[in-house]
């Protein structure tokens, strides 16, 4: 949802968008990856200047049981770890990595800058 809207906006701003996809061969500008399996087509990320990571288990589907919460958490940590490991191993790395997931966790704290060290809000 957010990713498609963002990609559309970036493309209209003359940016070339390369999408990470769990479905192999989804398009010319896509990189196949499987965060659960720890697999990504790193060679297709060469020349990418920025990475925006919005992936993870859908939080709007189903009840938040203990197992659902674990899937949500693991989907975000696994995919982020794979991306970071991959980007760090590249000879020429993107200049920026933006990762956004469950920003509501921290609550609305106005202009306060929040880091991973902050507790739930």
Secondary structure, DSSP 8 states (H G I E B T S, - for coil): -HHHHHHHHHHHTT----EEESSTT--TTEEEEETTTTEE-GGGGTT--EEEE-----TTSS---HHHHHHHHHHHHHHHHHHHHHHHH-SS--SEEEE---GGGG---TT----TTS---
